[in-house]
């Protein structure tokens, strides 16, 4: 995959004068329930498990209770009966299509009992395949689970992280999906170490933009450095933690992955519960991707250090103005005024953050752990669900006013995995380019919605939406209307081929990574002018010779307009450079 470079105008903020406001509507909407008590809280999912277009909420179980699944019915929730019979404490819970049959299967891990995997047989019927799947069935103190396609074969693989503070002898596991509802332990052959890393959470993501999925581990205790494994492209990994500067020393709780500054490179936000220890990172870390294989911790400069006890975290564009805000959960009750119980960080438009007052979170003082992102009422504004210890969960409805326009994108893979996990989504609107990346299992033992929400501010038209799948297929759509949910099926766009023909002229290829060739039905010299979205001329030639290439490699990615004229015809053609 070619490295991404944003439009030079990406620092321009959309003009939005939104009033941020969140309100806890958990009881009003039917999810005024408590997870109960457990070791460092439980997991939560905001995933549409039944594929009806409404984000559902699933809550992990405490000892003696079952996993609670709340189905979303037009914006309100109903507790539904599931055949999950386990009544022990579970941690991360994930809805994931392991067999690419179009429905969501269910995976839950436990730190005091066995892990379980249920295959969805359709019509809300599930079969427990834990014993036959090949995944380990003994109690190994599992906390986290994340799914990704590390070998790009179209089937989602799973990494299970084990945190054993008692015997100190449990390792992590990477399992390869065999494509037949069974899995093979490839930890050793892949190069993942067998040490007890005290790993809370893990995430698959592409940190180096080479088209395959790497793995990042958040490890508890300052003696267990966080780890980054680079995917070598041959089903093996190399530990690049030290050379990438991601081996931070902290009591790391979470792995929140996003492109916080919209530069086309994925960054890592890590929450921290460590006290101030010499040699350890104080507060949370925001590891900014430098685009050269290294990261820099910019938590202090960005204003997102938190300097309290951090657990779950999620990036979101709360006011839909085109930049990413940040929400962090914590277990404090507000009794220690010097420490934050939670924080909502608003992006000031230059990728620095401040905590606004009186937007609803002043009552966010419960003992909070996992949180997840979704849009429960389908109004295009991102909402947040938070799991609290021994008190009702929060469902923070985004009631902000004067927000921008939006686009919601849901993916359906055909050659890639069905859920489209590991895909880049690039959106250009109003002279600004934004990037999203799809994950399955992230943050602190949580799962966000499978639908990505992208704010576009005052823009009334989206120039293009480009999806780069793990298969390498690129789908591009131009002139997309905002304020809708766009379901994109892999290899379905009109611009996913290498040709785009016109009456007299042809431009090859379109989309392009830089070089194009213009041809015509006649041999006359042509006049060519190429302009960018701001109307600036990037190429002009009044005597263009047919089949001579034009190199746009040095120009930013985006939409360009080519005006081609001959003695008999003039045409205006849009091309996409990516």
C-alpha positions, 0 to 999 in steps of 0.5 A: 500500500502506498503511504498516505499524505493528506491534503495540505489544507487538513489543518483548516477547521470547518466553521461550526459553532456547536454547543456540546451536550451529553445526557445520561439516558440509560434508564430512559432507554431501557438499559438502566442496569448494573454490571455488578462487581468484578475484578477491574470492571467488565467489558462492554460492546456497542455493536449491532449484533443482529445486523438490523441497522441499530447499535445494540448494547452487550454487557459482560457478566459478573459471577452468578450472572449471565451476559446481558444482551440489549437489542436496540428497537428504534432507539430504545433497548430490550433485554433479550434471551440468549442461549449463553448459559455461562454464569461466571465472570467474563471480561471482553465480549466481542461480536464477530463474523468468524465464518464470513456468513453474514451474521455475528458470532459471539466470543467472551473471555474470562479471568476466572473460568473458561473462554467461550465461542458461539457460532451464529446459526441464524435466526438468533440460534447459536451453537457453543463451539468452544470445545471444537474450535481449537481455542484453549478451554482451560482457565488462563486468566483471560482479559482481552480479545481482539480480532484481525486478519494478520495474514490477509486470507479473508478470515479473522484471526484472534489474539487473546491476552492473559493477565495472571497476577497470581501465578505469573506464568500465563502467556498470550495466544495468537490463533489463526482462523482456518476458515472452517470454524477451527483455529490453530495456535500460531503464537510460536511460529509467528514470533509472539513471545511466550513471556507473561506480559500481564497484558490487559488489552491488545489491538490489530492495526496497520501502524506502518501503512504497508497494507497488513495488520500489526499488533500492539499490547497494553501491559500492566505494571511498569516492569512490563513494557508495552509491545509493538509487533510489526507484521513481516508479511509472511505470517511472522512478526518482529518486536519493534517496541524499542526502535518505535518508541512504543515500549512505554513503562506504565500500568497500561490499561487500554489500546485506543487506536485512531488517526487523531490528527488526520495525517493518514497515520494511526496513533495510539492512546494508552490509559495508565493507572500507575502512580508517579514512579521514576522512569515511568510515564506520568498519566496517559500517553498519546503516541503520535505516529511520525510516519517513519516507524517511530512514535512520540508521546505528545500527551503533555503538549496535546493536553490529554495526559489526564494524570489520574487513574485512566481505564477506557478511552475512545476518540469521537467527533462529538460536534461533527466538525471534522476533528477528533475529540477524546473521552476517558473513563476513570474509577474515581468518585470525585472525592479527590478534587485533584484527580479527574474521575473522567474527562471529555477532551474537546479538540480545539481544531489544532490537535490540542485539547481542553476540557469544556465545562457544563456539557453534561459530564459533571455527573460522571463520577461513578467507578467507570471502566470500559466504554464504547462508541456507537449511535443508538438513535441513528441521528449521526451524532456519536454516543458513548456507553460506559460500564460502571462498577456496582452502579448502573451503566451510563448511556451518554446521548449526544444532544449537542446542537448546531453540529455539522453534517456527517457520513456513516460508513459500514463495510461488507467485505467479499474478498476481505473478511466480511466485517471489513476489519482492517480497512482504511476509510478516507473521506474528502469534503470541504477541502479536508481529508479524514481517515478512519480505520476499522477494528474489532476489539479495542480500548479497554475490553470494549467493542465500538460500533461496526459503523464509522461516523465521520463529521464533515462540518458545513460541507454539503457534498462529499468529494469522495469516499475511498475504502482500501481493503485488506485484500488491496482492493480500493473502492472509490465513490465521488459526489456522495451526499452527506447525512446518510449511512453508506454501506460499501460492498468490496469491489463494488464502486464505479471507480474500483477498476483501472479505466474510466472511458468518455465519449472521445477521451480516456484517462488511465488509470482512474483512480491513480496513485500519480501517473495518468495517460490521456488518449483520444479517438483522434490524433489531434493535439489536445489542450490539457488543464488540471486543477485541484479542489481549490481551483489551483492549476497543477498542470497545463499544456496547450500542445499535449501529445497523445499517450504521453504520461502526466505525473501527479505523484508530487501533488496531494491525494484528492479530487482533481478536475481535468479539462481536455479540449480538442478542435471538436470537443471539450470535456471536464473529467474528475479523477481521484489521486490516492 
